[in-house]
């Protein structure tokens, strides 16, 4: 366990959120959205966990290239996620959802926020993967793991606390080893934000989910062998493909253990 980065990540995330609530860039309404129950929540949790998690991960990374990769992927994925959050309320249509929806938008001559985000995170992930491996094909695979994990966590951010719970459960076993610091700070930030998310005061949005997911993906890619990275990429690809035809929320609701864990700590309707 790495108590210092965990603690610092949590304290820093809460501090950034508190400052942002006092003087939100662009005004409070700019960051306000409705959640699945039509309750008004703030997206400021996203920048808070990305800035805190990315900064602490970079400061405690075992090598300089990994430090640059951690900060770079967190900031780029978070910024592009925020762009997609904003595009969803301005230029996108209700059908511009999921991989197929973004492809339909591109075929119609519209560049949706999701396409811009996917392309940008993909390029940033492959660049960051240079800190993990120098072999060209393996670098593409490692980049796919980073981008795929960023996308998967975002797919889970449909109910209060769901994405953060998944992140915490996935991140705890990864604290061990040389690359543990890459996930320690983000894990602390995620844990610190969980009560606010469960209370429906804030939500991660694409900014927070993509940024945190990219950091988790970097840790997974760094700690795996080339074959392990291939297996991770295959698994991420399968889950992403499944999300196009199966609702994760319905699967969770139909599985007793997952349903109880998903509802733990959440406000009753």
KEVEX-120203 format. One record per residue: z, x, y of N, C-alpha, C in turn; residue number from 1; residue in one letter. Coordinates in Angstrom, 3 decimals. Layout:
KEVEX-120203
Z,X,Y,Z,X,Y,Z,X,Y,NUM,a
...
//
This chain:
KEVEX-120203
0.000,0.843,-1.198,0.000,0.000,0.000,0.000,0.878,1.248,1,x
-0.557,0.354,2.328,-0.658,1.089,3.588,-0.053,0.234,4.690,2,x
1.299,0.293,4.838,1.972,-0.623,5.761,1.609,-0.418,7.227,3,x
1.365,0.827,7.661,1.097,1.062,9.082,-0.193,0.392,9.546,4,x
-1.360,0.638,8.908,-2.572,-0.060,9.348,-2.479,-1.575,9.213,5,x
-1.813,-2.042,8.159,-1.636,-3.481,7.987,-0.883,-4.074,9.172,6,x
0.225,-3.441,9.521,1.052,-3.933,10.618,0.315,-3.840,11.945,7,x
-0.319,-2.700,12.180,-1.031,-2.509,13.448,-2.184,-3.503,13.578,8,x
-2.913,-3.722,12.489,-4.005,-4.682,12.518,-3.520,-6.074,12.866,9,x
-2.388,-6.479,12.287,-1.844,-7.799,12.574,-1.354,-7.939,14.002,10,x
-0.607,-6.941,14.466,-0.067,-6.989,15.833,-1.201,-6.970,16.858,11,x
-2.199,-6.122,16.618,-3.308,-6.015,17.556,-4.114,-7.311,17.598,12,x
-4.339,-7.931,16.457,-5.089,-9.188,16.431,-4.364,-10.274,17.211,13,x
-3.054,-10.367,17.035,-2.278,-11.369,17.776,-2.295,-11.081,19.275,14,x
-2.229,-9.794,19.621,-2.234,-9.420,21.037,-3.578,-9.769,21.679,15,x
-4.681,-9.452,20.993,-6.009,-9.751,21.527,-6.188,-11.258,21.668,16,x
-5.737,-12.018,20.667,-5.853,-13.474,20.740,-5.052,-14.034,21.914,17,x
-3.828,-13.508,22.107,-2.999,-13.977,23.216,-3.639,-13.700,24.565,18,x
-4.181,-12.499,24.732,-4.843,-12.159,25.993,-6.095,-13.011,26.201,19,x
-6.841,-13.232,25.135,-8.064,-14.023,25.248,-7.765,-15.472,25.601,20,x
-6.662,-16.010,25.057,-6.278,-17.374,25.406,-5.888,-17.483,26.882,21,x
-5.271,-16.440,27.415,-4.865,-16.460,28.826,-6.076,-16.436,29.750,22,x
-7.061,-15.602,29.418,-8.262,-15.485,30.245,-9.500,-15.435,29.360,23,x
-9.895,-16.554,28.783,-11.037,-16.544,27.863,-12.339,-16.227,28.595,24,x
-13.103,-15.248,28.122,-14.389,-14.916,28.765,-15.328,-16.123,28.734,25,x
-15.800,-16.523,29.900,-16.686,-17.678,29.964,-15.967,-19.004,30.058,26,x
-14.639,-18.978,29.980,-13.878,-20.213,30.062,-13.524,-20.778,28.696,27,x
-12.457,-21.561,28.631,-11.963,-22.097,27.360,-12.984,-23.004,26.687,28,x
-13.738,-23.771,27.462,-14.696,-24.710,26.877,-15.816,-23.982,26.132,29,x
-16.167,-22.817,26.627,-17.222,-22.026,25.986,-16.857,-21.685,24.546,30,x
-15.568,-21.481,24.276,-15.103,-21.085,22.947,-14.626,-22.268,22.110,31,x
-14.720,-23.469,22.640,-14.206,-24.645,21.940,-15.271,-25.266,21.037,32,x
-14.873,-25.618,19.815,-15.757,-26.281,18.862,-14.979,-27.376,18.141,33,x
-15.696,-28.247,17.442,-15.039,-29.240,16.589,-15.122,-28.781,15.144,34,x
-14.040,-28.985,14.398,-14.039,-28.574,12.997,-14.451,-29.745,12.106,35,x
-14.200,-29.633,10.816,-14.664,-30.642,9.860,-13.994,-31.995,10.076,36,x
-12.848,-32.020,10.746,-12.158,-33.286,11.037,-12.408,-33.752,12.471,37,x
-13.350,-33.106,13.160,-13.647,-33.396,14.562,-12.483,-33.058,15.491,38,x
-11.602,-32.161,15.046,-10.530,-31.670,15.906,-11.051,-30.485,16.713,39,x
-10.613,-30.361,17.950,-11.053,-29.271,18.802,-10.265,-28.008,18.468,40,x
-10.980,-26.935,18.195,-10.355,-25.649,17.875,-11.053,-24.547,18.676,41,x
-10.418,-23.393,18.734,-10.965,-22.270,19.495,-11.601,-21.248,18.564,42,x
-12.725,-20.687,19.001,-13.398,-19.623,18.260,-12.863,-18.234,18.597,43,x
-11.846,-18.161,19.432,-11.349,-16.855,19.872,-10.718,-16.035,18.750,44,x
-10.402,-16.676,17.633,-9.880,-15.910,16.499,-10.914,-14.914,15.998,45,x
-12.196,-15.260,16.114,-13.255,-14.371,15.642,-13.239,-13.013,16.316,46,x
-13.392,-12.972,17.660,-13.327,-11.680,18.341,-12.002,-10.949,18.128,47,x
-10.905,-11.696,18.006,-9.599,-11.056,17.829,-9.533,-10.277,16.521,48,x
-9.962,-10.893,15.412,-9.867,-10.196,14.126,-10.914,-9.093,14.012,49,x
-12.088,-9.293,14.619,-13.132,-8.276,14.550,-12.737,-7.032,15.335,50,x
-12.262,-7.223,16.560,-11.872,-6.073,17.376,-10.672,-5.350,16.782,51,x
-9.668,-6.122,16.354,-8.482,-5.497,15.774,-8.799,-4.837,14.439,52,x
-9.437,-5.584,13.554,-9.743,-5.037,12.234,-10.688,-3.857,12.285,53,x
-11.738,-3.951,13.103,-12.700,-2.859,13.203,-12.102,-1.609,13.813,54,x
-11.281,-1.779,14.835,-10.661,-0.633,15.499,-9.702,0.104,14.574,55,x
-8.846,-0.649,13.894,-7.867,-0.020,12.994,-8.564,0.595,11.786,56,x
-9.576,-0.071,11.253,-10.323,0.491,10.123,-10.970,1.813,10.515,57,x
-11.551,1.859,11.717,-12.197,3.089,12.176,-11.177,4.197,12.397,58,x
-10.031,3.833,12.978,-9.014,4.837,13.278,-8.388,5.432,12.023,59,x
-8.375,4.670,10.925,-7.715,5.144,9.702,-8.707,5.494,8.589,60,x
-10.005,5.464,8.878,-11.012,5.775,7.862,-10.886,7.223,7.398,61,x
-11.204,7.512,6.138,-11.023,8.875,5.610,-12.040,9.891,6.126,62,x
-13.183,9.437,6.642,-14.181,10.366,7.180,-14.728,9.814,8.495,63,x
-15.302,10.716,9.305,-15.883,10.274,10.572,-17.078,9.352,10.377,64,x
-17.985,9.645,9.438,-19.088,8.707,9.220,-18.618,7.305,8.836,65,x
-17.573,7.226,7.999,-17.058,5.915,7.622,-16.366,5.236,8.803,66,x
-15.748,6.020,9.675,-15.131,5.450,10.873,-16.188,4.807,11.759,67,x
-17.293,5.526,11.965,-18.386,4.989,12.777,-18.997,3.763,12.109,68,x
-19.141,3.823,10.780,-19.723,2.698,10.056,-18.834,1.461,10.155,69,x
-17.522,1.653,10.039,-16.595,0.523,10.103,-16.646,-0.156,11.466,70,x
-16.531,0.630,12.515,-16.541,0.042,13.853,-17.903,-0.560,14.172,71,x
-18.957,0.153,13.797,-20.299,-0.325,14.105,-20.643,-1.623,13.408,72,x
-20.380,-1.709,12.102,-20.723,-2.928,11.371,-19.866,-4.102,11.813,73,x
-18.580,-3.850,12.090,-17.709,-4.937,12.538,-18.192,-5.508,13.864,74,x
-18.497,-4.629,14.808,-18.913,-5.080,16.139,-20.280,-5.760,16.087,75,x
-21.238,-5.144,15.383,-22.586,-5.726,15.314,-22.569,-7.063,14.575,76,x
-21.914,-7.101,13.414,-21.857,-8.350,12.650,-21.114,-9.425,13.424,77,x
-20.024,-9.042,14.095,-19.287,-10.009,14.895,-20.091,-10.519,16.075,78,x
-20.770,-9.619,16.765,-21.569,-10.009,17.933,-22.728,-10.915,17.525,79,x
-23.418,-10.563,16.433,-24.523,-11.400,15.976,-24.022,-12.738,15.430,80,x
-22.836,-12.713,14.825,-22.236,-13.970,14.387,-21.933,-14.865,15.566,81,x
-21.417,-14.276,16.644,-21.146,-15.069,17.844,-22.441,-15.606,18.444,82,x
-23.487,-14.795,18.404,-24.791,-15.269,18.884,-25.230,-16.496,18.080,83,x
-25.043,-16.447,16.765,-25.422,-17.582,15.920,-24.541,-18.787,16.212,84,x
-23.240,-18.550,16.447,-22.350,-19.646,16.844,-22.871,-20.330,18.104,85,x
-23.292,-19.532,19.069,-23.772,-20.072,20.343,-25.114,-20.769,20.167,86,x
-26.009,-20.172,19.360,-27.325,-20.763,19.146,-27.222,-22.116,18.456,87,x
-26.200,-22.264,17.610,-26.035,-23.517,16.880,-25.764,-24.688,17.810,88,x
-25.233,-24.413,18.996,-24.923,-25.482,19.939,-25.930,-25.584,21.076,89,x
-26.941,-24.707,21.082,-27.894,-24.705,22.193,-29.340,-24.882,21.749,90,x
-29.832,-23.986,20.892,-31.265,-24.009,20.583,-31.590,-24.475,19.167,91,x
-30.611,-24.509,18.262,-30.921,-24.875,16.887,-30.880,-26.381,16.682,92,x
-31.563,-26.842,15.637,-31.562,-28.250,15.262,-30.642,-28.429,14.058,93,x
-30.250,-29.664,13.725,-29.362,-29.885,12.578,-29.924,-29.401,11.249,94,x
-31.253,-29.245,11.154,-31.848,-28.790,9.888,-31.855,-27.275,9.749,95,x
-31.490,-26.548,10.800,-31.507,-25.082,10.761,-30.238,-24.544,10.109,96,x
-30.007,-24.964,8.872,-28.821,-24.548,8.141,-29.228,-23.955,6.803,97,x
-28.528,-22.912,6.394,-28.821,-22.289,5.115,-30.097,-21.469,5.170,98,x
-30.326,-20.729,4.093,-31.487,-19.848,4.037,-32.796,-20.630,4.168,99,x
-32.872,-21.755,3.452,-34.101,-22.544,3.512,-34.315,-23.150,4.896,100,x
-33.236,-23.574,5.545,-33.362,-24.146,6.875,-33.881,-23.144,7.885,101,x
-33.392,-21.905,7.782,-33.860,-20.869,8.709,-35.316,-20.497,8.428,102,x
-35.698,-20.517,7.151,-37.102,-20.251,6.821,-38.010,-21.351,7.369,103,x
-37.567,-22.603,7.282,-38.359,-23.708,7.832,-38.519,-23.559,9.340,104,x
-37.437,-23.123,10.002,-37.515,-22.924,11.446,-38.517,-21.827,11.786,105,x
-38.498,-20.730,11.006,-39.438,-19.637,11.247,-40.873,-20.092,11.007,106,x
-41.083,-20.917,9.951,-42.424,-21.424,9.660,-42.928,-22.338,10.766,107,x
-41.984,-22.992,11.454,-42.359,-23.882,12.557,-42.501,-23.140,13.879,108,x
-42.336,-21.825,13.831,-42.504,-21.025,15.043,-41.248,-20.894,15.876,109,x
-40.095,-21.266,15.291,-38.822,-21.144,16.014,-37.980,-20.047,15.377,110,x
-37.463,-19.167,16.202,-36.608,-18.081,15.712,-35.160,-18.540,15.828,111,x
-34.601,-19.004,14.722,-33.231,-19.527,14.748,-32.219,-18.396,14.871,112,x
-31.018,-18.766,15.301,-29.949,-17.775,15.414,-29.625,-17.142,14.087,113,x
-29.761,-17.922,12.994,-29.460,-17.386,11.673,-30.418,-16.288,11.255,114,x
-31.698,-16.427,11.606,-32.673,-15.398,11.266,-32.377,-14.116,12.035,115,x
-32.104,-14.259,13.333,-31.763,-13.090,14.162,-30.522,-12.395,13.599,116,x
-29.531,-13.196,13.259,-28.284,-12.636,12.723,-28.516,-11.922,11.398,117,x
-29.233,-12.561,10.492,-29.465,-11.961,9.178,-30.219,-10.642,9.298,118,x
-31.239,-10.621,10.145,-32.010,-9.390,10.320,-31.159,-8.294,10.940,119,x
-30.417,-8.638,11.972,-29.593,-7.639,12.656,-28.497,-7.086,11.775,120,x
-27.799,-7.961,11.046,-26.732,-7.502,10.156,-27.316,-6.683,9.014,121,x
-28.489,-7.079,8.536,-29.127,-6.317,7.465,-29.444,-4.892,7.885,122,x
-30.022,-4.737,9.062,-30.355,-3.395,9.560,-29.084,-2.587,9.794,123,x
-28.088,-3.203,10.434,-26.831,-2.497,10.711,-26.137,-2.089,9.415,124,x
-26.233,-2.923,8.394,-25.584,-2.627,7.116,-26.237,-1.442,6.419,125,x
-27.561,-1.380,6.460,-28.256,-0.244,5.840,-27.940,1.048,6.588,126,x
-27.855,0.970,7.902,-27.468,2.149,8.686,-26.053,2.586,8.313,127,x
-25.128,1.620,8.243,-23.745,1.942,7.880,-23.648,2.508,6.474,128,x
-24.522,2.065,5.584,-24.498,2.543,4.196,-24.794,4.027,4.093,129,x
-25.346,4.616,5.148,-25.555,6.059,5.155,-24.255,6.837,5.081,130,x
-23.144,6.203,5.437,-21.837,6.849,5.305,-21.311,6.779,3.881,131,x
-21.969,5.964,3.044,-21.537,5.766,1.662,-22.372,6.597,0.696,132,x
-23.679,6.617,0.909,-24.600,7.333,0.027,-25.831,7.761,0.813,133,x
-26.440,8.862,0.375,-27.654,9.348,1.029,-28.908,9.082,0.205,134,x
-28.755,8.575,-1.004,-29.909,8.271,-1.849,-30.584,7.008,-1.317,135,x
-31.889,7.054,-1.005,-32.551,5.936,-0.318,-32.377,4.573,-0.989,136,x
-32.648,4.499,-2.291,-32.543,3.212,-2.972,-31.091,2.755,-3.025,137,x
-30.195,3.670,-3.339,-28.775,3.330,-3.397,-28.266,2.906,-2.023,138,x
-28.824,3.511,-0.982,-28.426,3.128,0.373,-28.839,1.690,0.680,139,x
-30.014,1.298,0.234,-30.452,-0.086,0.418,-29.539,-1.051,-0.343,140,x
-29.153,-0.645,-1.555,-28.258,-1.489,-2.352,-26.899,-1.608,-1.670,141,x
-26.358,-0.468,-1.199,-25.064,-0.487,-0.511,-25.135,-1.338,0.758,142,x
-26.241,-1.221,1.485,-26.426,-2.064,2.663,-26.469,-3.529,2.303,143,x
-27.090,-3.847,1.164,-27.111,-5.227,0.700,-25.730,-5.751,0.362,144,x
-24.883,-4.883,-0.194,-23.506,-5.289,-0.497,-22.750,-5.606,0.798,145,x
-22.917,-4.775,1.815,-22.236,-4.994,3.091,-22.700,-6.301,3.728,146,x
-24.024,-6.470,3.826,-24.566,-7.680,4.442,-24.267,-8.920,3.604,147,x
-24.351,-8.776,2.274,-24.096,-9.916,1.408,-22.655,-10.391,1.470,148,x
-21.714,-9.461,1.575,-20.308,-9.844,1.686,-20.037,-10.508,3.032,149,x
-20.682,-10.003,4.087,-20.553,-10.643,5.403,-21.035,-12.083,5.340,150,x
-22.132,-12.319,4.655,-22.682,-13.663,4.548,-21.804,-14.554,3.676,151,x
-21.302,-14.009,2.556,-20.506,-14.819,1.633,-19.228,-15.316,2.291,152,x
-18.538,-14.443,3.035,-17.313,-14.891,3.688,-17.620,-15.991,4.696,153,x
-18.760,-15.888,5.354,-19.144,-16.930,6.306,-19.401,-18.259,5.600,154,x
-19.955,-18.210,4.390,-20.198,-19.432,3.627,-18.901,-20.142,3.245,155,x
-17.818,-19.388,3.193,-16.526,-19.976,2.830,-15.772,-20.544,4.026,156,x
-16.224,-20.241,5.223,-15.490,-20.646,6.428,-15.822,-22.086,6.818,157,x
-15.519,-23.014,5.894,-15.818,-24.427,6.126,-14.565,-25.292,6.198,158,x
-13.421,-24.727,5.854,-12.154,-25.445,5.929,-11.097,-24.496,6.489,159,x
-10.074,-25.029,7.156,-9.043,-24.160,7.741,-8.400,-23.243,6.704,160,x
-8.413,-21.962,6.987,-7.740,-20.985,6.148,-8.497,-20.526,4.928,161,x
-9.606,-21.192,4.575,-10.288,-20.869,3.312,-10.834,-19.441,3.306,162,x
-11.565,-19.074,4.341,-12.164,-17.738,4.374,-11.094,-16.655,4.451,163,x
-10.042,-16.896,5.228,-8.985,-15.900,5.358,-8.208,-15.738,4.050,164,x
-7.954,-16.828,3.346,-7.292,-16.723,2.043,-8.145,-15.917,1.075,165,x
-9.446,-16.191,1.056,-10.342,-15.442,0.175,-10.340,-13.967,0.538,166,x
-10.340,-13.678,1.835,-10.347,-12.289,2.287,-9.072,-11.574,1.861,167,x
-7.940,-12.233,2.024,-6.658,-11.620,1.674,-6.582,-11.360,0.164,168,x
-7.002,-12.339,-0.627,-6.948,-12.165,-2.087,-7.894,-11.067,-2.560,169,x
-9.053,-10.964,-1.923,-9.993,-9.911,-2.304,-9.563,-8.553,-1.776,170,x
-8.909,-8.545,-0.613,-8.572,-7.288,0.034,-7.352,-6.583,-0.527,171,x
-6.368,-7.325,-0.998,-5.128,-6.704,-1.482,-5.377,-5.686,-2.600,172,x
-6.179,-6.014,-3.631,-6.420,-5.000,-4.684,-7.187,-3.782,-4.178,173,x
-7.863,-3.916,-3.047,-8.674,-2.822,-2.525,-7.902,-1.880,-1.607,174,x
-6.609,-2.136,-1.430,-5.799,-1.269,-0.572,-5.555,0.104,-1.200,175,x
-5.650,0.175,-2.502,-5.401,1.447,-3.190,-6.586,2.390,-3.049,176,x
-6.316,3.654,-3.206,-7.382,4.636,-3.242,-7.757,5.197,-1.886,177,x
-8.697,6.112,-1.923,-9.107,6.835,-0.721,-9.680,5.908,0.353,178,x
-10.365,4.850,-0.077,-11.043,3.986,0.881,-10.231,2.756,1.264,179,x
-8.994,2.698,0.811,-8.118,1.590,1.162,-7.965,1.345,2.655,180,x
-7.902,2.410,3.492,-7.752,2.174,4.932,-8.875,1.350,5.550,181,x
-10.031,1.305,4.915,-11.134,0.527,5.473,-10.830,-0.970,5.483,182,x
-9.931,-1.400,4.601,-9.621,-2.821,4.523,-8.199,-3.136,4.974,183,x
-7.351,-2.119,5.162,-5.948,-2.363,5.494,-5.792,-3.036,6.861,184,x
-6.397,-2.455,7.896,-6.302,-3.053,9.229,-6.884,-4.449,9.292,185,x
-8.106,-4.660,8.764,-8.665,-6.008,8.741,-7.810,-6.995,7.952,186,x
-7.181,-6.526,6.879,-6.327,-7.402,6.083,-5.105,-7.845,6.891,187,x
-4.528,-6.915,7.649,-3.412,-7.278,8.513,-3.819,-8.280,9.570,188,x
-5.004,-8.084,10.155,-5.510,-9.015,11.159,-5.739,-10.394,10.560,189,x
-6.293,-10.427,9.337,-6.545,-11.701,8.669,-5.242,-12.442,8.384,190,x
-4.238,-11.716,7.882,-2.951,-12.341,7.576,-2.281,-12.873,8.839,191,x
-2.402,-12.139,9.940,-1.786,-12.562,11.191,-2.447,-13.814,11.754,192,x
-3.732,-13.999,11.461,-4.464,-15.138,11.997,-4.380,-16.371,11.118,193,x
-3.949,-16.203,9.868,-3.942,-17.320,8.920,-3.118,-18.520,9.390,194,x
-1.885,-18.352,9.900,-1.131,-19.537,10.342,-1.842,-20.322,11.440,195,x
-2.470,-19.631,12.390,-3.185,-20.316,13.471,-4.402,-21.062,12.933,196,x
-5.064,-20.465,11.954,-6.232,-21.099,11.354,-5.812,-22.340,10.558,197,x
-4.767,-22.218,9.756,-4.290,-23.351,8.966,-3.808,-24.497,9.852,198,x
-3.239,-24.167,11.002,-2.748,-25.194,11.930,-3.878,-25.823,12.738,199,x
-5.093,-25.332,12.548,-6.276,-25.837,13.249,-6.190,-25.631,14.764,200,x
-5.598,-24.507,15.136,-5.623,-24.099,16.534,-6.851,-23.235,16.814,201,x
-7.247,-22.448,15.796,-8.396,-21.544,15.929,-9.224,-21.616,14.652,202,x
-10.413,-21.035,14.721,-11.222,-20.825,13.535,-11.966,-19.507,13.680,203,x
-12.360,-18.928,12.565,-13.059,-17.650,12.608,-14.440,-17.782,13.230,204,x
-15.159,-18.826,12.860,-16.546,-18.932,13.260,-17.373,-17.841,12.608,205,x
-18.659,-17.822,12.907,-19.524,-16.788,12.344,-19.113,-15.399,12.812,206,x
-18.619,-15.305,14.026,-18.192,-14.007,14.562,-17.132,-13.369,13.677,207,x
-16.045,-14.078,13.448,-14.955,-13.526,12.661,-15.296,-13.372,11.194,208,x
-15.958,-14.379,10.609,-16.277,-14.324,9.186,-17.276,-13.209,8.877,209,x
-18.319,-13.093,9.687,-19.301,-12.032,9.455,-18.709,-10.652,9.702,210,x
-17.923,-10.509,10.764,-17.332,-9.207,11.061,-16.349,-8.755,9.994,211,x
-15.436,-9.641,9.595,-14.482,-9.293,8.544,-15.199,-9.060,7.214,212,x
-16.165,-9.912,6.919,-16.895,-9.760,5.663,-17.635,-8.436,5.573,213,x
-18.207,-7.992,6.691,-18.912,-6.706,6.695,-17.955,-5.556,6.398,214,x
-16.745,-5.618,6.934,-15.749,-4.577,6.671,-15.326,-4.582,5.205,215,x
-15.183,-5.768,4.637,-14.851,-5.859,3.213,-16.000,-5.306,2.372,216,x
-17.230,-5.635,2.761,-18.390,-5.118,2.039,-18.492,-3.610,2.100,217,x
-18.156,-3.034,3.266,-18.176,-1.577,3.395,-17.167,-0.945,2.442,218,x
-15.985,-1.531,2.345,-14.967,-1.024,1.422,-15.436,-1.140,-0.028,219,x
-16.048,-2.250,-0.379,-16.551,-2.420,-1.739,-17.633,-1.395,-2.055,220,x
-18.557,-1.212,-1.120,-19.660,-0.273,-1.345,-19.166,1.163,-1.437,221,x
-18.199,1.513,-0.589,-17.692,2.886,-0.571,-16.958,3.238,-1.866,222,x
-16.264,2.283,-2.433,-15.448,2.571,-3.605,-16.145,2.380,-4.935,223,x
-17.411,1.950,-4.920,-18.116,1.669,-6.169,-19.098,2.782,-6.521,224,x
-19.440,2.873,-7.784,-20.492,3.766,-8.245,-21.847,3.109,-7.942,225,x
-22.943,3.859,-8.050,-24.266,3.235,-7.863,-24.476,2.015,-8.759,226,x
-24.077,2.110,-10.026,-24.204,0.952,-10.914,-23.283,-0.184,-10.481,227,x
-22.108,0.187,-10.027,-21.182,-0.824,-9.540,-21.734,-1.552,-8.330,228,x
-22.391,-0.820,-7.435,-22.985,-1.453,-6.259,-24.115,-2.404,-6.656,229,x
-24.890,-2.007,-7.663,-25.939,-2.905,-8.155,-25.344,-4.202,-8.705,230,x
-24.245,-4.066,-9.441,-23.592,-5.247,-10.001,-23.036,-6.134,-8.885,231,x
-22.437,-5.509,-7.878,-21.918,-6.275,-6.745,-23.041,-7.019,-6.027,232,x
-24.153,-6.326,-5.805,-25.280,-6.956,-5.115,-25.830,-8.132,-5.922,233,x
-25.906,-7.962,-7.240,-26.386,-9.051,-8.092,-25.459,-10.258,-8.009,234,x
-24.155,-9.997,-8.034,-23.189,-11.089,-7.938,-23.257,-11.802,-6.608,235,x
-23.360,-11.029,-5.532,-23.463,-11.623,-4.195,-24.745,-12.442,-4.059,236,x
-25.839,-11.915,-4.624,-27.099,-12.645,-4.583,-27.020,-13.952,-5.344,237,x
-26.354,-13.927,-6.491,-26.222,-15.142,-7.297,-25.388,-16.194,-6.568,238,x
-24.293,-15.779,-5.947,-23.446,-16.724,-5.214,-24.174,-17.291,-4.003,239,x
-24.928,-16.445,-3.323,-25.679,-16.915,-2.161,-26.742,-17.918,-2.577,240,x
-27.451,-17.619,-3.667,-28.466,-18.548,-4.167,-27.831,-19.869,-4.604,241,x
-26.661,-19.777,-5.238,-25.974,-20.987,-5.693,-25.562,-21.866,-4.517,242,x
-25.214,-21.239,-3.396,-24.778,-22.006,-2.223,-25.884,-22.880,-1.652,243,x
-27.139,-22.553,-1.985,-28.261,-23.353,-1.497,-28.408,-24.670,-2.259,244,x
-27.845,-24.724,-3.465,-28.014,-25.926,-4.294,-26.684,-26.585,-4.669,245,x
-25.599,-25.852,-4.520,-24.285,-26.378,-4.892,-23.330,-26.207,-3.716,246,x
-22.575,-27.246,-3.414,-21.585,-27.173,-2.343,-20.324,-26.476,-2.843,247,x
-19.952,-25.367,-2.205,-18.725,-24.688,-2.578,-17.524,-25.616,-2.402,248,x
-17.547,-26.439,-1.369,-16.431,-27.363,-1.124,-16.279,-28.353,-2.278,249,x
-17.396,-28.827,-2.819,-17.327,-29.760,-3.944,-16.814,-29.065,-5.199,250,x
-17.236,-27.828,-5.415,-16.761,-27.068,-6.571,-15.258,-26.848,-6.472,251,x
-14.792,-26.472,-5.302,-13.363,-26.248,-5.091,-12.587,-27.540,-5.304,252,x
-13.104,-28.640,-4.760,-12.418,-29.930,-4.895,-12.345,-30.387,-6.342,253,x
-13.311,-29.986,-7.170,-13.348,-30.411,-8.572,-12.573,-29.485,-9.497,254,x
-12.062,-28.377,-8.968,-11.331,-27.401,-9.783,-9.865,-27.398,-9.365,255,x
-8.952,-27.907,-10.199,-7.559,-28.102,-9.785,-6.890,-26.875,-9.162,256,x
-7.005,-25.714,-9.811,-6.338,-24.518,-9.290,-6.904,-24.137,-7.919,257,x
-8.221,-24.139,-7.809,-8.848,-23.804,-6.532,-8.521,-24.845,-5.468,258,x
-8.476,-26.103,-5.859,-8.174,-27.176,-4.908,-6.770,-27.027,-4.330,259,x
-5.805,-26.725,-5.177,-4.431,-26.566,-4.702,-4.283,-25.330,-3.824,260,x
-4.919,-24.247,-4.217,-4.859,-23.021,-3.423,-5.543,-23.215,-2.080,261,x
-6.666,-23.916,-2.089,-7.412,-24.158,-0.861,-6.602,-25.009,0.122,262,x
-5.854,-25.977,-0.399,-5.086,-26.887,0.454,-3.741,-26.314,0.874,263,x
-3.301,-25.229,0.245,-1.974,-24.669,0.525,-1.812,-24.315,1.999,264,x
-0.812,-24.898,2.642,-0.507,-24.594,4.040,-1.322,-25.367,5.037,265,x
-2.314,-26.123,4.579,-3.188,-26.838,5.502,-2.561,-28.164,5.932,266,x
-2.883,-28.599,7.127,-2.429,-29.879,7.630,-3.018,-31.001,6.790,267,x
-2.222,-32.026,6.514,-2.746,-33.194,5.801,-3.523,-34.055,6.774,268,x
-4.639,-34.664,6.316,-5.474,-35.484,7.204,-4.692,-36.635,7.812,269,x
//
